Amino acid sequence: MEIVNFFPTQIFKDIVNENMKNDLLKLCNDYTSKTQTNLLHIDNFPSTLANTELSYPVNTDPTVKMVFEYLYEIADNFASQRQQFVDKDSFRPYGFFSDMKKGAHLRKHTHKDCRFSGIIYLEVGDNVPQLLFHDPRPHVQFEPSNYGGKYIESIKPENGMILMWDSWLTHELMHKENDQPRKVFSFNL
């Protein structure tokens, strides 16, 4: 487990166990092969996000429910290390699978109606886009830093990697230029 300092916040980073990753990958392959929905209406990005036929089965699947129990523990640990309180009863967990294809991208966005957002990388090939995080502080758009800080940070995906961050942290993916796999389970708590 690692806590990565980015801007005025932190990101939780770890590797999930191989069985959990493999179980989720099987579900990802199954569900994304059934969907006609593209992630946020981006071409070449099959996803169960906002798919009325698949969202409920995904989020009530026993494996996904088990993963959410694991994520609750991480969220509690992550928050307590930052001396924050987490009311688990206020969580409304939601997860979705996606399979990024060549030519897809994901514009800058945040996640609303949740406390934490995150991702578990299930299958990642070489040279797939890194997850980019943007400094949310408004002054960075207008004033150069005297401290040599960056305004964009990136994390290179790895098989089995889990990341969790505050849901208000802006992030994006650049265009995918190859046919290497990038299959993930994304979640909100």
GROMACS elastic network, one bead per residue, 0.5 to 0.9 nm:
[ bonds ]
;  ai    aj funct       b0    kb
    1    12     6  0.74107   500
    1    13     6  0.59423   500
    1    15     6  0.75146   500
    2    11     6  0.82998   500
    2    12     6  0.60573   500
    2    13     6  0.51256   500
    2    14     6  0.61804   500
    3    10     6  0.63576   500
    3    11     6  0.56787   500
    3    13     6  0.61242   500
    3    14     6  0.87213   500
    3    78     6  0.81536   500
    4     9     6  0.86598   500
    4    10     6  0.54095   500
    4    11     6  0.50490   500
    4    12     6  0.63569   500
    4    13     6  0.71209   500
    5     8     6  0.77184   500
    5     9     6  0.61959   500
    5    11     6  0.64927   500
    6     9     6  0.54645   500
    6    10     6  0.53525   500
    6    11     6  0.70278   500
    6   133     6  0.83387   500
    6   135     6  0.78428   500
    6   152     6  0.89918   500
    6   153     6  0.71816   500
    7    10     6  0.76352   500
    7   134     6  0.84549   500
    7   135     6  0.57804   500
    7   136     6  0.79419   500
    7   137     6  0.83587   500
    7   149     6  0.81293   500
    7   150     6  0.81107   500
    7   151     6  0.77802   500
    7   152     6  0.89335   500
    7   153     6  0.87083   500
    8   135     6  0.79375   500
    8   136     6  0.83805   500
    8   137     6  0.82339   500
    9   165     6  0.83190   500
    9   166     6  0.77869   500
    9   169     6  0.85530   500
   10    82     6  0.87240   500
   10   164     6  0.89427   500
   10   165     6  0.67996   500
   10   166     6  0.79447   500
   11    78     6  0.86692   500
   11   163     6  0.67264   500
   11   164     6  0.57702   500
   11   166     6  0.77024   500
   12    74     6  0.84115   500
   12    75     6  0.88575   500
   12    78     6  0.67643   500
   12   118     6  0.89935   500
   12   162     6  0.78482   500
   12   163     6  0.54676   500
   12   164     6  0.50052   500
   12   165     6  0.64391   500
   13   161     6  0.70821   500
   13   162     6  0.56999   500
   13   164     6  0.67737   500
   14   160     6  0.83039   500
   14   161     6  0.57340   500
   14   162     6  0.53078   500
   14   163     6  0.67834   500
   15    18     6  0.87054   500
   15   120     6  0.85840   500
   15   158     6  0.86044   500
   15   159     6  0.81034   500
   15   160     6  0.52261   500
   15   162     6  0.56847   500
   15   163     6  0.87501   500
   16    19     6  0.84106   500
   16    20     6  0.66983   500
   16    21     6  0.65529   500
   16   120     6  0.79482   500
   16   160     6  0.53864   500
   16   161     6  0.63396   500
   16   162     6  0.64993   500
   17    20     6  0.55565   500
   17    21     6  0.64182   500
   17    22     6  0.88014   500
   17   160     6  0.72715   500
   18    21     6  0.50978   500
   18    22     6  0.60636   500
   18    23     6  0.85295   500
   18   160     6  0.70907   500
   19    22     6  0.51398   500
   19    23     6  0.60360   500
   19    24     6  0.85269   500
   20    23     6  0.51788   500
   20    24     6  0.61514   500
   20    25     6  0.85042   500
   20    63     6  0.82216   500
   20    67     6  0.76857   500
   20   160     6  0.86745   500
   21    24     6  0.52395   500
   21    25     6  0.60429   500
   21    26     6  0.87552   500
   21   120     6  0.79354   500
   21   121     6  0.79313   500
   21   122     6  0.56495   500
   21   123     6  0.85935   500
   21   159     6  0.82820   500
   21   160     6  0.58514   500
   22    26     6  0.62922   500
   22    27     6  0.87398   500
   22   122     6  0.72286   500
   22   160     6  0.88459   500
   23    26     6  0.53449   500
   23    27     6  0.65753   500
   23    28     6  0.87554   500
   23    63     6  0.72403   500
   24    27     6  0.50719   500
   24    28     6  0.60306   500
   24    29     6  0.86370   500
   24    63     6  0.73206   500
   24    64     6  0.75602   500
   24    67     6  0.88308   500
   24    97     6  0.88203   500
   24   122     6  0.70108   500
   24   184     6  0.85577   500
   24   185     6  0.73919   500
   25    29     6  0.61195   500
   25    30     6  0.84955   500
   25    97     6  0.89933   500
   25   121     6  0.89612   500
   25   122     6  0.54706   500
   25   123     6  0.72148   500
   25   183     6  0.75164   500
   25   184     6  0.77931   500
   25   185     6  0.83436   500
   26    29     6  0.52665   500
   26    30     6  0.62023   500
   26    31     6  0.86506   500
   27    30     6  0.50385   500
   27    31     6  0.59577   500
   27    32     6  0.83004   500
   27    58     6  0.82834   500
   27    63     6  0.87143   500
   27    97     6  0.81742   500
   28    31     6  0.53140   500
   28    32     6  0.58058   500
   28    33     6  0.81837   500
   28    47     6  0.89282   500
   28    48     6  0.89909   500
   28    96     6  0.85699   500
   28    97     6  0.54482   500
   28    98     6  0.70159   500
   28    99     6  0.78480   500
   28   122     6  0.83131   500
   28   183     6  0.71915   500
   28   184     6  0.73653   500
   28   185     6  0.73689   500
   29    32     6  0.55156   500
   29    33     6  0.60076   500
   29    34     6  0.87708   500
   29    97     6  0.86218   500
   29    98     6  0.89279   500
   29    99     6  0.82336   500
   29   183     6  0.82717   500
   30    33     6  0.54331   500
   30    34     6  0.66742   500
   31    34     6  0.52224   500
   31    35     6  0.64558   500
   31    47     6  0.80305   500
   31    48     6  0.69595   500
   31    54     6  0.73551   500
   31    58     6  0.79072   500
   31    97     6  0.73455   500
   31    98     6  0.87719   500
   32    35     6  0.52467   500
   32    36     6  0.81909   500
   32    37     6  0.86739   500
   32    46     6  0.57891   500
   32    47     6  0.57359   500
   32    48     6  0.65939   500
   32    97     6  0.68235   500
   32    98     6  0.64510   500
   32    99     6  0.67958   500
   33    36     6  0.83703   500
   33    46     6  0.79387   500
   34    48     6  0.89381   500
   34    54     6  0.85519   500
   35    38     6  0.80528   500
   35    46     6  0.65589   500
   35    47     6  0.66369   500
   35    48     6  0.65129   500
   35    51     6  0.74994   500
   35    53     6  0.86943   500
   35    54     6  0.76698   500
   36    46     6  0.66984   500
   36    47     6  0.78601   500
   36    48     6  0.86373   500
   36    51     6  0.83102   500
   37    40     6  0.85200   500
   37    41     6  0.74183   500
   37    45     6  0.81258   500
   37    46     6  0.57693   500
   37    47     6  0.56955   500
   37    48     6  0.65665   500
   37    49     6  0.74784   500
   37    50     6  0.77248   500
   37    51     6  0.61775   500
   38    41     6  0.50198   500
   38    42     6  0.56972   500
   38    43     6  0.61375   500
   38    44     6  0.68424   500
   38    47     6  0.52523   500
   38    48     6  0.78555   500
   38    49     6  0.79150   500
   38    51     6  0.89885   500
   38    98     6  0.83413   500
   39    42     6  0.56501   500
   39    43     6  0.78614   500
   39    44     6  0.85181   500
   39    45     6  0.54006   500
   39    46     6  0.60697   500
   39    47     6  0.51303   500
   39    48     6  0.76229   500
   39    49     6  0.63102   500
   39    50     6  0.83997   500
   39    98     6  0.70924   500
   39    99     6  0.89235   500
   39   100     6  0.87607   500
   39   106     6  0.82832   500
   40    43     6  0.88496   500
   40    45     6  0.84838   500
   40    47     6  0.86597   500
   40    49     6  0.78214   500
   40    50     6  0.85877   500
   40   106     6  0.79492   500
   41    45     6  0.80981   500
   42    45     6  0.60394   500
   42    46     6  0.86390   500
   42   104     6  0.64911   500
   42   105     6  0.70060   500
   42   106     6  0.72724   500
   43    46     6  0.79402   500
   43   101     6  0.85358   500
   43   103     6  0.77988   500
   43   104     6  0.60568   500
   43   105     6  0.84279   500
   44    99     6  0.82880   500
   44   100     6  0.65027   500
   44   101     6  0.50428   500
   44   102     6  0.67625   500
   44   103     6  0.66888   500
   44   104     6  0.53455   500
   44   105     6  0.86769   500
   45    98     6  0.66114   500
   45    99     6  0.57534   500
   45   101     6  0.57802   500
   45   102     6  0.86700   500
   45   103     6  0.88744   500
   45   104     6  0.60189   500
   45   105     6  0.80616   500
   46    49     6  0.89169   500
   46    97     6  0.83489   500
   46    98     6  0.56226   500
   46    99     6  0.55341   500
   46   100     6  0.68871   500
   46   101     6  0.80555   500
   47    50     6  0.83165   500
   47    51     6  0.77985   500
   47    96     6  0.69726   500
   47    97     6  0.55440   500
   47    99     6  0.65500   500
   47   100     6  0.85946   500
   48    51     6  0.52015   500
   48    52     6  0.84536   500
   48    53     6  0.86870   500
   48    54     6  0.60279   500
   48    55     6  0.60387   500
   48    58     6  0.79164   500
   48    95     6  0.86571   500
   48    96     6  0.53360   500
   48    97     6  0.55548   500
   48    98     6  0.66446   500
   49    52     6  0.85410   500
   49    54     6  0.83259   500
   49    55     6  0.66579   500
   49    95     6  0.78272   500
   49    96     6  0.53513   500
   49    97     6  0.71823   500
   49    98     6  0.79408   500
   50    53     6  0.87701   500
   50    54     6  0.82471   500
   50    55     6  0.65184   500
   50    96     6  0.86071   500
   51    54     6  0.54304   500
   51    55     6  0.55790   500
   51    56     6  0.87585   500
   52    55     6  0.57577   500
   52    56     6  0.73934   500
   53    56     6  0.70190   500
   53    57     6  0.77169   500
   54    57     6  0.53653   500
   54    58     6  0.60268   500
   54    59     6  0.85934   500
   55    58     6  0.52346   500
   55    59     6  0.61708   500
   55    60     6  0.86071   500
   55    94     6  0.85726   500
   55    95     6  0.80607   500
   55    96     6  0.71789   500
   56    59     6  0.52504   500
   56    60     6  0.60683   500
   56    61     6  0.83998   500
   57    60     6  0.52637   500
   57    61     6  0.58456   500
   58    61     6  0.53428   500
   58    62     6  0.89624   500
   58    64     6  0.69423   500
   58    95     6  0.73627   500
   58    96     6  0.69860   500
   58    97     6  0.83633   500
   59    62     6  0.84479   500
   59    64     6  0.61728   500
   59    65     6  0.68781   500
   59    93     6  0.81419   500
   59    94     6  0.64663   500
   59    95     6  0.62207   500
   59    96     6  0.77692   500
   60    63     6  0.84538   500
   60    64     6  0.68611   500
   60    65     6  0.63335   500
   61    64     6  0.52691   500
   61    65     6  0.61769   500
   61    66     6  0.86637   500
   62    65     6  0.50299   500
   62    66     6  0.61481   500
   62    67     6  0.86321   500
   63    66     6  0.50836   500
   63    67     6  0.62604   500
   63    68     6  0.87298   500
   64    68     6  0.62178   500
   64    69     6  0.87807   500
   64    95     6  0.79351   500
   65    68     6  0.50486   500
   65    69     6  0.65024   500
   65    70     6  0.88652   500
   66    69     6  0.51914   500
   66    70     6  0.65675   500
   66    71     6  0.87866   500
   67    70     6  0.50268   500
   67    71     6  0.61677   500
   67    72     6  0.86970   500
   68    72     6  0.61128   500
   68    73     6  0.87049   500
   68    93     6  0.71903   500
   68    94     6  0.88254   500
   68    95     6  0.87205   500
   68   187     6  0.87482   500
   68   189     6  0.85693   500
   69    72     6  0.51610   500
   69    73     6  0.66283   500
   69    74     6  0.89183   500
   70    73     6  0.53228   500
   70    74     6  0.65030   500
   70    75     6  0.88170   500
   71    75     6  0.60494   500
   71    76     6  0.85202   500
   71   164     6  0.89506   500
   71   189     6  0.82566   500
   72    75     6  0.50698   500
   72    76     6  0.61143   500
   72    77     6  0.85485   500
   72    88     6  0.71549   500
   72    91     6  0.87683   500
   72   189     6  0.79548   500
   73    76     6  0.51591   500
   73    77     6  0.61242   500
   73    78     6  0.84530   500
   74    77     6  0.50693   500
   74    78     6  0.58413   500
   74    79     6  0.83947   500
   74   164     6  0.84980   500
   75    78     6  0.50271   500
   75    79     6  0.59767   500
   75    80     6  0.84208   500
   75    86     6  0.76638   500
   75    88     6  0.88211   500
   75   116     6  0.75183   500
   75   164     6  0.78943   500
   75   189     6  0.83419   500
   76    79     6  0.52582   500
   76    80     6  0.60464   500
   76    81     6  0.85942   500
   76    84     6  0.87942   500
   76    85     6  0.78479   500
   76    86     6  0.61105   500
   76    87     6  0.86259   500
   76    88     6  0.79826   500
   77    80     6  0.51657   500
   77    81     6  0.61569   500
   77    82     6  0.87195   500
   78    81     6  0.53612   500
   78    82     6  0.66281   500
   78    83     6  0.88588   500
   78    84     6  0.85689   500
   78   164     6  0.86599   500
   79    82     6  0.51362   500
   79    83     6  0.62048   500
   79    85     6  0.63220   500
   79    86     6  0.65455   500
   80    84     6  0.52813   500
   80    85     6  0.65163   500
   80    86     6  0.79447   500
   81    84     6  0.74781   500
   82    85     6  0.88876   500
   86    89     6  0.87419   500
   86    90     6  0.83755   500
   86    91     6  0.89597   500
   86   115     6  0.87934   500
   87    90     6  0.55722   500
   87    91     6  0.73296   500
   88    91     6  0.53634   500
   88    92     6  0.88487   500
   88   189     6  0.87648   500
   89    92     6  0.81267   500
   90   114     6  0.88225   500
   90   115     6  0.89701   500
   90   189     6  0.86857   500
   91   114     6  0.69814   500
   91   115     6  0.74994   500
   91   188     6  0.85635   500
   91   189     6  0.51738   500
   92   113     6  0.84380   500
   92   114     6  0.71348   500
   92   188     6  0.77121   500
   92   189     6  0.57419   500
   93   114     6  0.81700   500
   93   187     6  0.71922   500
   93   188     6  0.56361   500
   94   186     6  0.84788   500
   94   187     6  0.56333   500
   94   188     6  0.52787   500
   94   189     6  0.67132   500
   95   185     6  0.67665   500
   95   186     6  0.55767   500
   95   188     6  0.63630   500
   95   189     6  0.87842   500
   96   184     6  0.83131   500
   96   185     6  0.56807   500
   96   186     6  0.54462   500
   96   187     6  0.64700   500
   97   183     6  0.74200   500
   97   184     6  0.57412   500
   97   186     6  0.63237   500
   97   187     6  0.88915   500
   98   182     6  0.82012   500
   98   183     6  0.57883   500
   98   184     6  0.55743   500
   98   185     6  0.66711   500
   98   186     6  0.78409   500
   99   181     6  0.73998   500
   99   182     6  0.58196   500
   99   184     6  0.66581   500
  100   103     6  0.85288   500
  100   104     6  0.62855   500
  100   105     6  0.79823   500
  100   176     6  0.76746   500
  100   181     6  0.71118   500
  100   182     6  0.54014   500
  100   183     6  0.64863   500
  100   184     6  0.85566   500
  101   104     6  0.57917   500
  101   105     6  0.88856   500
  101   176     6  0.69705   500
  101   177     6  0.87368   500
  101   178     6  0.78182   500
  101   179     6  0.64365   500
  101   180     6  0.79287   500
  101   181     6  0.73233   500
  101   182     6  0.75024   500
  102   105     6  0.87786   500
  102   175     6  0.77559   500
  102   176     6  0.51086   500
  102   177     6  0.55051   500
  102   178     6  0.51656   500
  102   179     6  0.53483   500
  102   180     6  0.79289   500
  103   175     6  0.56610   500
  103   176     6  0.51071   500
  103   177     6  0.59105   500
  103   178     6  0.76930   500
  104   173     6  0.87562   500
  104   174     6  0.80602   500
  104   175     6  0.54393   500
  104   176     6  0.55569   500
  104   177     6  0.82684   500
  105   129     6  0.86097   500
  105   172     6  0.79752   500
  105   173     6  0.54915   500
  105   174     6  0.51807   500
  105   176     6  0.62800   500
  106   109     6  0.82492   500
  106   171     6  0.87056   500
  106   172     6  0.53946   500
  106   174     6  0.65118   500
  106   175     6  0.76039   500
  107   171     6  0.78756   500
  107   172     6  0.51809   500
  107   173     6  0.65041   500
  107   174     6  0.76072   500
  108   132     6  0.88163   500
  108   133     6  0.87492   500
  108   134     6  0.84907   500
  108   170     6  0.61469   500
  108   171     6  0.52838   500
  108   173     6  0.77248   500
  109   168     6  0.87376   500
  109   169     6  0.82173   500
  109   170     6  0.52796   500
  109   171     6  0.57201   500
  109   172     6  0.65638   500
  110   117     6  0.87811   500
  110   167     6  0.61962   500
  110   168     6  0.53569   500
  110   169     6  0.59395   500
  110   171     6  0.66253   500
  110   172     6  0.89448   500
  111   114     6  0.69475   500
  111   115     6  0.87321   500
  111   116     6  0.83631   500
  111   117     6  0.68957   500
  111   166     6  0.89122   500
  111   167     6  0.51522   500
  111   168     6  0.62417   500
  111   169     6  0.80832   500
  111   170     6  0.83345   500
  111   188     6  0.76389   500
  112   115     6  0.81198   500
  112   167     6  0.66982   500
  112   168     6  0.72242   500
  112   188     6  0.88479   500
  113   167     6  0.84538   500
  113   188     6  0.85797   500
  113   189     6  0.86854   500
  114   117     6  0.73640   500
  114   166     6  0.87691   500
  114   167     6  0.64035   500
  114   168     6  0.89122   500
  114   188     6  0.60367   500
  114   189     6  0.53563   500
  115   165     6  0.86749   500
  115   166     6  0.61828   500
  115   167     6  0.55590   500
  115   168     6  0.81687   500
  115   188     6  0.74396   500
  115   189     6  0.57685   500
  116   164     6  0.65744   500
  116   165     6  0.55570   500
  116   168     6  0.82503   500
  116   187     6  0.83071   500
  116   188     6  0.57719   500
  116   189     6  0.51778   500
  117   163     6  0.83580   500
  117   164     6  0.56817   500
  117   165     6  0.55323   500
  117   166     6  0.62322   500
  117   168     6  0.85988   500
  117   169     6  0.88924   500
  117   186     6  0.76177   500
  117   187     6  0.56664   500
  117   189     6  0.63153   500
  118   162     6  0.72483   500
  118   163     6  0.52556   500
  118   165     6  0.60985   500
  118   166     6  0.85869   500
  118   167     6  0.82266   500
  118   185     6  0.85250   500
  118   186     6  0.57351   500
  118   187     6  0.53224   500
  118   188     6  0.65046   500
  118   189     6  0.86271   500
  119   161     6  0.80292   500
  119   162     6  0.56568   500
  119   163     6  0.54082   500
  119   164     6  0.67213   500
  119   184     6  0.66499   500
  119   185     6  0.56912   500
  119   187     6  0.61247   500
  119   188     6  0.89087   500
  120   159     6  0.83975   500
  120   160     6  0.63634   500
  120   161     6  0.56958   500
  120   163     6  0.66188   500
  120   164     6  0.89466   500
  120   183     6  0.88031   500
  120   184     6  0.56219   500
  120   185     6  0.51710   500
  120   186     6  0.63359   500
  120   187     6  0.83977   500
  121   124     6  0.66711   500
  121   157     6  0.68377   500
  121   158     6  0.65587   500
  121   159     6  0.54535   500
  121   160     6  0.52048   500
  121   161     6  0.53754   500
  121   162     6  0.64960   500
  121   163     6  0.87483   500
  121   182     6  0.74790   500
  121   183     6  0.63486   500
  121   185     6  0.66676   500
  121   186     6  0.85658   500
  122   158     6  0.84901   500
  122   159     6  0.56846   500
  122   160     6  0.55890   500
  122   161     6  0.78667   500
  122   182     6  0.76277   500
  122   183     6  0.54465   500
  122   184     6  0.51246   500
  122   185     6  0.70987   500
  123   158     6  0.80040   500
  123   159     6  0.54577   500
  123   160     6  0.75526   500
  123   181     6  0.61705   500
  123   182     6  0.56605   500
  123   183     6  0.51040   500
  123   184     6  0.70257   500
  124   127     6  0.88369   500
  124   128     6  0.72741   500
  124   157     6  0.68680   500
  124   158     6  0.61685   500
  124   159     6  0.54989   500
  124   160     6  0.87208   500
  124   180     6  0.72666   500
  124   181     6  0.52758   500
  124   183     6  0.65551   500
  124   184     6  0.84949   500
  125   128     6  0.64051   500
  125   157     6  0.89582   500
  125   158     6  0.84166   500
  125   159     6  0.83835   500
  125   179     6  0.85719   500
  125   181     6  0.50360   500
  125   182     6  0.64761   500
  126   178     6  0.89459   500
  126   180     6  0.63495   500
  126   181     6  0.81921   500
  127   130     6  0.83393   500
  127   156     6  0.89814   500
  127   176     6  0.85918   500
  127   177     6  0.83925   500
  127   178     6  0.77651   500
  127   180     6  0.75671   500
  128   156     6  0.83993   500
  128   157     6  0.78407   500
  128   175     6  0.89268   500
  128   176     6  0.61863   500
  128   177     6  0.75955   500
  128   178     6  0.73449   500
  128   179     6  0.87842   500
  128   180     6  0.67715   500
  128   181     6  0.76971   500
  128   182     6  0.68609   500
  129   132     6  0.86653   500
  129   156     6  0.76237   500
  129   157     6  0.80368   500
  129   173     6  0.60499   500
  129   174     6  0.59238   500
  129   175     6  0.70131   500
  129   176     6  0.59444   500
  129   177     6  0.83448   500
  129   182     6  0.87574   500
  130   154     6  0.60302   500
  130   155     6  0.55833   500
  130   157     6  0.62012   500
  130   172     6  0.87424   500
  130   173     6  0.65486   500
  130   174     6  0.76484   500
  131   153     6  0.83668   500
  131   154     6  0.54981   500
  131   155     6  0.54082   500
  131   156     6  0.66965   500
  131   157     6  0.74033   500
  131   171     6  0.68908   500
  131   172     6  0.61329   500
  131   173     6  0.55036   500
  131   174     6  0.81866   500
  132   152     6  0.65052   500
  132   153     6  0.57353   500
  132   155     6  0.67419   500
  132   170     6  0.84130   500
  132   171     6  0.53388   500
  132   172     6  0.53070   500
  132   173     6  0.62343   500
  132   174     6  0.82062   500
  133   136     6  0.88989   500
  133   151     6  0.83386   500
  133   152     6  0.55454   500
  133   153     6  0.51990   500
  133   154     6  0.60765   500
  133   155     6  0.83571   500
  133   169     6  0.70170   500
  133   170     6  0.58141   500
  133   172     6  0.67523   500
  134   137     6  0.89048   500
  134   150     6  0.89673   500
  134   151     6  0.59104   500
  134   153     6  0.66116   500
  134   154     6  0.88864   500
  134   169     6  0.71330   500
  134   170     6  0.54171   500
  134   171     6  0.59901   500
  134   172     6  0.83773   500
  135   138     6  0.82252   500
  135   140     6  0.73823   500
  135   150     6  0.80042   500
  135   151     6  0.50720   500
  135   152     6  0.61621   500
  135   153     6  0.80849   500
  135   169     6  0.76862   500
  135   170     6  0.74646   500
  136   139     6  0.88878   500
  136   140     6  0.81201   500
  136   151     6  0.85572   500
  136   168     6  0.82873   500
  136   169     6  0.65855   500
  136   170     6  0.67332   500
  137   140     6  0.60444   500
  137   141     6  0.81618   500
  138   141     6  0.59847   500
  138   142     6  0.77686   500
  139   142     6  0.54371   500
  139   143     6  0.59199   500
  139   144     6  0.86989   500
  140   143     6  0.54661   500
  140   144     6  0.67024   500
  140   145     6  0.73978   500
  140   151     6  0.69295   500
  141   144     6  0.80956   500
  141   151     6  0.86612   500
  144   147     6  0.89331   500
  144   148     6  0.86808   500
  145   148     6  0.58084   500
  145   149     6  0.62429   500
  145   150     6  0.82416   500
  146   149     6  0.78361   500
  150   153     6  0.67056   500
  157   160     6  0.87466   500
  157   161     6  0.68054   500
  157   182     6  0.88433   500
  158   161     6  0.54014   500
  158   162     6  0.88343   500
  159   162     6  0.89798   500
  164   167     6  0.87302   500
  164   187     6  0.88785   500
  165   168     6  0.83540   500
  165   169     6  0.70954   500
  166   169     6  0.58191   500
  167   170     6  0.80934   500
  167   188     6  0.77332   500
  167   189     6  0.86959   500
  173   176     6  0.81653   500
  176   179     6  0.80923   500
  176   180     6  0.88433   500
  177   180     6  0.87845   500
  178   181     6  0.86482   500
  179   182     6  0.89737   500
